[in-house]
C-alpha cells in the first residue's frame, strides 16, 4: 500500500510575501519577473500600482539600469553605445535608431549597452542619435550628424516605455554648447516615478564672445527667450555632464578652471571657481556629494581625487575629501595606461574609470571594481537611473511560468 501523499506546505501570508518581495534588490528587476512567474497571485501582487509605489518608497534611490558612452569604432568612426547594468529587457531591444552624444565631426553610430541584463529599446540602438544627459527617468538625445551651421535637433526619450519626444529646433548660434534635462515639478516631486511628468531642458551655448541660455518646458511645448551674458574667454565643455545641486545646474567649461552656474528660479548665470589640479587637459567630472553639495572628481598619476564645495558665494573654497589609490584596485595593464575619470552615477556613488580601452566602475563606498565593457576612446559616460517594475499582464492570466510576460 502506497504511503499517503505528503501534505502541501501552508501558503505564506500575503503580507509576508509582499514584505519579502519588497526587499528584492532594485538593480536586478529580473528577480521580480521570476518571482511573478511563480503563480498568478504573485504576478498580480508585483504588477499592482500599490506594490510598485511601496517598492520605490522603501528603496528611495533609483538604481542604475545602464549607461551610455561614446567612443571610436574599429574603422575610426565616432560611436555611441548603451550598456545595461541590470536585468531588464525593454521593448525592441535590438533596434538601432538612436545614439548617445558623440564627437562633432564624422559619421556617428549609436548603441545602448546595459550594465546587467537590461536591454534598451530601439531609441538607444539607433545610429543617428546620441545622449547628452539623463536625469529623473529621462534621457536627453541629440542628432549628431547635422552639418555645422544648421539647426540643433534634440529629443527626450523614456527608456522604460520607449517613448520619444522631439523638441522644436534650436538655431546653432554658438560654437560650443551643452544641455541638461530634469523634472520641472521641483519641490513638489520626490523624483521616484516622474518619468511621465512635466520636464525641463536647459540649453547652454557659448563662444569667446558670450554665453546664452534658453529653456524648454514640456508644459508650454516651446523654448523660452534666451538670456545672454558677455564672454569670459571660455566655453562650455560638451564632455562634462552637468550637475544638479539644489535649484541650480552647473556646467563645466573647456579651460576647466571654472564652472557655469545657472539658477533655475532667478534665471541668472554666475561662475564658480574650480579647485586647481595638475594639468588643465585632465578629464574632470562634476558630481553631487552625499550632503547634496557640488563635487568634482578627477584622476592624476593613478589616483582619483575627490573634492567638495559647500554652498555659498562663487568664491567659496573647495575641500579635498579623498584620494583613492588606483594601483590597489585596477589591473596592472590599466594602471600603466594612466586611467581617466569619465563619469559619475549620482545617488549611488559610482565612478566610471577608463584605461587601456576598458571601462571600469568603482563603488566609492566599498571600493569594489567591476569591468563593464571594452572600447576605444571611451568618453562622456551618461548613467541612466530609474526604478523598473516590468509589465506582466500576460503572465498574470495563467498559473505557472509564461515566457510572454517577462520583459527581462
HELIX and SHEET records of a PDB file:
HELIX    1   1 UNK A   14  UNK A   22  1                                   9    
HELIX    2   2 UNK A   30  UNK A   36  1                                   7    
HELIX    3   3 UNK A   40  UNK A   47  1                                   8    
HELIX    4   4 UNK A   49  UNK A   59  1                                  11    
HELIX    5   5 UNK A  122  UNK A  125  1                                   4    
HELIX    6   6 UNK A  186  UNK A  188  5                                   3    
HELIX    7   7 UNK A  326  UNK A  328  5                                   3    
HELIX    8   8 UNK A  332  UNK A  336  1                                   5    
HELIX    9   9 UNK A  394  UNK A  397  5                                   4    
HELIX   10  10 UNK A  403  UNK A  405  5                                   3    
SHEET    1   A 4 UNK A 108  UNK A 110  0                                        
SHEET    2   A 4 UNK A  78  UNK A  84  1                                        
SHEET    3   A 4 UNK A  64  UNK A  72 -1                                        
SHEET    4   A 4 UNK A 113  UNK A 114 -1                                        
SHEET    1   B 4 UNK A 108  UNK A 110  0                                        
SHEET    2   B 4 UNK A  78  UNK A  84  1                                        
SHEET    3   B 4 UNK A  64  UNK A  72 -1                                        
SHEET    4   B 4 UNK A 376  UNK A 385 -1                                        
SHEET    1   C 4 UNK A 129  UNK A 135  0                                        
SHEET    2   C 4 UNK A 138  UNK A 143 -1                                        
SHEET    3   C 4 UNK A 154  UNK A 158 -1                                        
SHEET    4   C 4 UNK A 163  UNK A 166 -1                                        
SHEET    1   D 4 UNK A 176  UNK A 183  0                                        
SHEET    2   D 4 UNK A 199  UNK A 207 -1                                        
SHEET    3   D 4 UNK A 210  UNK A 217 -1                                        
SHEET    4   D 4 UNK A 222  UNK A 223 -1                                        
SHEET    1   E 4 UNK A 176  UNK A 183  0                                        
SHEET    2   E 4 UNK A 199  UNK A 207 -1                                        
SHEET    3   E 4 UNK A 210  UNK A 217 -1                                        
SHEET    4   E 4 UNK A 227  UNK A 230 -1                                        
SHEET    1   F 4 UNK A 243  UNK A 245  0                                        
SHEET    2   F 4 UNK A 248  UNK A 252 -1                                        
SHEET    3   F 4 UNK A 258  UNK A 263 -1                                        
SHEET    4   F 4 UNK A 269  UNK A 273 -1                                        
SHEET    1   G 4 UNK A 284  UNK A 288  0                                        
SHEET    2   G 4 UNK A 294  UNK A 300 -1                                        
SHEET    3   G 4 UNK A 303  UNK A 309 -1                                        
SHEET    4   G 4 UNK A 318  UNK A 325 -1                                        
SHEET    1   H 4 UNK A 340  UNK A 345  0                                        
SHEET    2   H 4 UNK A 350  UNK A 355 -1                                        
SHEET    3   H 4 UNK A 358  UNK A 363 -1                                        
SHEET    4   H 4 UNK A 369  UNK A 374 -1                                        
END                                                                             
